[in-house]
Amino acid sequence: MSALLQEDPALYEKYKDIAIEIPKTLVLSTDAFESFVSRNHLQHFAVEDVPDQEIADAFLKVDMPEWLVRELAFYLSQVNDPLSVRSSSALEDSSFSPMPGLYQTT
């Protein structure tokens, strides 16, 4: 958005005091999630009818892969601002059927 304002002289003049900055971001891919699930033998939760709290408890009791811990530690060492966490899935972000907020983020 900031680049668009600067590219259009009329817009830039009208809103020259506006500076939009994109914060540092980190994306954990499906590969990271699948690695976590596989390593900790949590796949059965995908096919069983289990209460959300039981799933959350099981996920919180196990370890993350070391490579992921290192990546997160490095990212967190670079961030001085408040941290926002958002979960997403292909189902949530589908252009044909957007469903943001379908999954709980804590």
C-alpha positions in Angstrom: 0.0 0.0 0.0 2.8 2.4 0.8 4.4 1.7 -2.5 1.1 2.4 -4.3 0.9 5.8 -2.6 4.4 6.6 -3.7 3.9 5.5 -7.3 0.9 7.7 -7.9 2.0 11.4 -7.5 -1.5 12.6 -6.9 -2.2 10.1 -4.2 1.3 10.6 -2.7 0.7 14.4 -2.4 -2.7 13.9 -0.9 -1.4 11.3 1.7 2.3 12.2 2.0 2.2 11.9 5.8 1.0 8.3 5.6 3.7 5.6 5.9 2.5 2.1 5.8 5.0 -0.5 7.0 4.7 -4.2 6.7 5.8 -5.9 10.0 8.3 -8.8 10.0 6.4 -12.0 9.4 7.0 -15.7 9.7 4.9 -18.3 8.0 4.9 -21.9 9.2 3.9 -24.0 6.3 1.9 -27.1 6.1 5.2 -29.0 6.1 6.0 -27.7 9.5 2.6 -28.7 10.8 2.8 -32.2 9.2 6.3 -32.7 10.6 5.0 -31.8 14.1 2.0 -34.1 13.8 3.9 -37.0 12.3 6.8 -36.8 14.8 4.4 -36.9 17.7 2.0 -39.5 16.3 -1.0 -37.2 16.4 -2.4 -38.1 13.0 -5.3 -40.1 14.6 -6.9 -36.8 15.7 -7.7 -36.0 12.1 -10.0 -39.0 11.8 -11.4 -39.4 15.3 -14.3 -37.5 16.9 -12.4 -36.0 19.8 -13.3 -32.9 21.9 -11.2 -29.9 21.0 -9.8 -29.6 24.5 -8.5 -33.2 24.3 -6.7 -32.4 21.0 -5.3 -29.2 22.4 -4.0 -31.0 25.5 -2.4 -33.7 23.4 -0.7 -31.1 21.2 0.6 -29.1 24.1 2.2 -32.2 25.8 4.5 -33.1 22.9 7.7 -31.5 21.5 8.2 -29.4 18.4 10.9 -30.5 15.9 14.3 -29.0 16.7 14.5 -27.2 13.4 11.2 -25.5 14.1 12.3 -24.5 17.6 15.5 -22.9 16.1 13.5 -21.0 13.4 11.1 -19.7 16.0 13.9 -18.7 18.4 15.7 -16.8 15.6 12.5 -15.0 14.5 11.6 -14.1 18.1 15.1 -12.7 18.7 14.5 -10.3 15.8 11.0 -9.0 16.8 10.6 -6.2 19.3 7.0 -5.4 18.7 3.9 -7.1 19.9 3.4 -10.5 18.3 0.2 -11.6 16.6 -0.5 -15.3 15.8 -3.0 -16.3 13.1 -3.9 -19.8 12.0 -5.1 -20.6 8.6 -5.9 -23.5 6.4 -6.6 -24.1 2.7 -10.3 -24.3 3.7 -10.2 -20.8 5.4 -8.5 -19.1 2.5 -10.3 -20.6 -0.4 -11.4 -18.0 -2.8 -14.6 -20.0 -3.5 -15.5 -20.4 0.1 -13.8 -18.0 2.5 -14.3 -19.0 6.1 -11.9 -16.9 8.3 -12.1 -17.7 11.9 -13.2 -21.3 11.4 -10.3 -22.6 13.4 -9.5 -21.4 16.9 -6.3 -19.5 17.5 -4.9 -19.0 21.0 
